[in-house]
Amino acid sequence: MKVEIRKFGEILTSRPAGREAGLTIKAYFKPEPGDRIELDFSGILAIGPSWLDEVLTILHGEYGKDRVVCIPSENASVVESLKIIETQRSE
Amino acid sequence: MKTNTRSQIIKIIEKKGKIRPSELREALNLTAQAIHYHLRGLSKQGIVEAKGSVPFTQYALAGVPDFEAVSSWVNARTLAQSPESLVCETRERLTARLPHLKPFVRNGLPENLLPLVISTAGEIGNNSFDHNLGQWQDVPGCWFESQVTGGHLWICIADRGQGIFQSLVKVHPDLVNDQVAIEAAFETIISGRAPEKRGNGLKFVKKTLSTTPGGGLACISGTGRVYYGEQGERCIALLDKHFTKVRGTITLMIWRLK
């Protein structure tokens, strides 16, 4: 199941907004058992690690890390946010 | 004679930060035509630049952002209100102001950097609210100012909050002073809101500005100060000139334009 992140806004930086987005995805996007949640970042302008961290924390808690996939993006803010979150979680 | 007058003009501008031509005329006892002649010459040489539009034009040294307004706001002992055009009193106002960075692409900001410019500004600005709600010294919110000068985009974000040390020491009592706290905030995964799993925003900002050619960042909180990136030293030198001890936090970021 694909989630179009741009539908949450063009600029996504704050934790409260990220938490709200994560809870919304959890409530309204119901993947079939075994189906993956794919986050599609195309069309967004800028994202921050705080916003993304909140979303991923909620989705990983609900579906497990393996079922949540971030579709590769060329947007530098997506790439760098994902890197810093990965680093934080591996420490 | 020409060189001497121009040196005097530069010295006056260095001292005052920025000045109107009429003030220079009085200070140097020259005609308006003579002052404008010299200012045009200095502008052509790239030494000074005009700011604001006629009839409110002022001249400042080229390539140096204007910190007059933010230093008055940050350094004031107490404040009853803030200038609405430069201070985001709520997180919603900050969110609404971030898209205002988009037009800097027309000033030469590389398009591929725009997402990073916005996300780093968003991280720093949101930190003001994340760590200071209910803790403001007086007025709430963050100063959010962007300026283009000398081929660079400068973004200055400040708050009159509790400062990084006070924010962190409650959950990390091992942090002994402002300097240790500010370094920990930018260089380790740490948050004043533990046990909430936070603390990646400043590392993101530091890494981004450190690895972007022509980028730089400096931050002062209390007596703690850090700087990173190719132009970090330049940023901290400018902040040091206007701020010694900051009760809240001030951050200056610089991006090179094309």
Interface residues (C-beta under 8 A of the other chain):
Chain A: E10 I11 T13 S14 R15 P16 A17 L45 A46 I47 G48 P49 S50 D53 T57 N75 A76 S77 V78 E80 S81 I84 I85 T87 Q88 E91
Chain B: R91 T95 L98 P99 K102 N112 L113 L114 P115 L116 V117 I118 S119 T120 G122 E123 G125 N126 F129 D130 I189 K197 R198 G199 N200 G201 K203 F204 K207 T208
